[in-house]
Amino acid sequence: MARPLEADPERVHQGIQAIAGLGPMAVNIAVLVWFWGQWRPLIAVMSVAVVLTLANVVFLERLARRLSRSLVETLRMLLNVAGISVSGHFTEWSPLIWVFVPYNMLWFYGLDRWVRPRVAVYLVLMNSIALADGAPPELALAFSLLGLFGYLLTERRASLLRGALDKVLEQQAGLERAHQEMRQIHARAMEQEKLSSLGMMAAGVAHEINNPMSFVASNVHQVLKDLKAHPGLTEPLREHVEEVLPATLEGIQRVNAIVADLRRFSRGDPEAFVEYELNAEVRLALRIAHSQLRHCQVESELGEVGRMVGRPRQMAQVLVNLLVNAGQATAESGEVRISTRREGDWVQIEVRDTGTGMPPEVQRYLFQPFFTTKPPGMGTGLGLAVVHGIVTSHGGRIEVASEPGKGTCFTLHLPCVPVPPAAGR
Ligand code: ADP
């Protein structure tokens, strides 16, 4: 957005002061030469010159520090009218004195907002006094016209220049916006690259763990089955059957879940894009995350979102991850709320909790793989990285609003039908 271009009256005034002072000096020298020997008019004009110079340069400038610039400029205008009238009277309205009229008007522009009314008052006053004092009307008309058009020209030129400057500023703002967007795209590309190299590593690790884990799981199952089938177990063996081996299987399931997360994170999941019912996935996610949400009040508000295109299993995974995080952050009496609603060709999914919230330093690293604030065994730091990967592969985006002590709200924006490049990913 271009800044409005307003000339600062003080700077305008300072800027023209030097030239403004030269004009009267030149005219006064001309008067001095022309009227040399006619002492009455000469003394009158020179006295007026001294008084006006002192008033303009010293008195009015001091006054400007206390009064508004408009008021000071109006006083200056009245003072100049008085000065020119005295000089005009004593020189019988010589054209040399009339020069002051258009000259004064030349530098009216840009001092404040009351210029046009002041121009009008100046011309009316000046001409009334001059004509009443017997000045030739054609001189009054000629110099007034000169003054008026000099002023209008200055005003028009300034407004054209201002228009051109406004355009330049607008273009500059556009460039700044484009630059900002480029920086964001660059940052996103860097993040994407980081995620994809981490993804490749994660896929390798997942693959390496997956194979041994499958035979560890099947062996433990087999041992448990065999031992259960054996009658008359000794006390230590019974303890193994009832506690140690089930706990081991639970551990194995957890490792498998982490490996599954890693594979999804690395986008090794080959699920195809299909039509699906988003609200059905929300209900499924609520059932899966139930054990993590038992302690708080869960609300769901599912709007008419219709059918969407995407990977439903992945979407359920996204929602489970968000709901589990919300549940873990929320205390006993807190609330977790999930809602869906359609907005044109997009769907908004909101997962809101009244939990711990997050300080800015946590929010900064939220989607980085392996970033967690949870104690070992509780978090892997992959949940939100998976969410991010899945949502972006569906052409969507995520917004997070969080306040420590108040809660967090994740909002997913998903296109109902992802554009082809996302569908191909
Ligand atoms: P994990 O849950 O395994 O720690 P995530 O990637 O899912 O990994 O989350 C990363 C971190 O983000 C969490 O450790 C937690 O600090 C923070 N976080 C995520 N969701 C919430 C939430 N709803 N409320 C508060 N903190 C959250």
Residues whose N, C-alpha, C, O or C-beta is under 5 A from the ligand:
A	BS01	ADP	N325 A326 A329 G355 G357 M358 L366 F371 T372 T373 K374 M378 G379 T380 G381 L382 G383 L384 A385 T408
